[in-house]
Amino acid sequence: MRRTIYNTPVVRQIFWLIAWLLLKCLGWKLEGKPPTEKKYVLIAVPHTTNWDFPITLAMAFIFKFDIFWMGKDSLFKGVLGPIMRWMGGIPINRKSSNNVVQQTIEAFNRTDGRLVITIPPEGTRSKVNKWKTGFYYIAVGAKVPIGMGFLDYKRKVGGFGPTFYPTGDIEKDIPEMRKFYANISGKYAEQCHID
């Protein structure tokens, strides 16, 4: 894949130290381990605040892996565009009818090395009652597992739950995954709806 903040020599060591200090000062601890597979979809649940972004990036440095994430294309306009891409961003045009799921599956299939793409199933920081399912269809189509990432603001713990291997039965798999998140609190817990 392309050069990112996570694989730029010297920079990655500096940012590892900054990430470690940031998490330590904010009182965050890490829990669990990333999937052992070199390619997977990483879901980030719950997603209730912009603070999720820097904390997740810091944790990626500590866990020592590159992550790519999808963001609305307006974040990539102007001078911020190259910076967001360097931070692992992939611009998504939410208004376009282009097939993001298929494009992401193709990206997994084209990549021989490591590829982790982070997708918040809620699709927004706003209150939602149902997860969007694109992440699931990407994992099934690319034949990769789902890393169950979390940020629990109540305990100030973030990291990984069990690796989930989708069966292709979305009606069975989504409720199974959601069980893991039942006791995990976002920064704004009232926005978390885990049925």
Helices and strands as residue ranges (DSSP letters): H 11-26, E 29-31, E 39-45, H 52-63, E 68-72, G 73-76, H 80-86, E 89-92, H 100-110, E 115-119, H 134-142, E 146-152, E 157-164, H 170-180, G 189-191
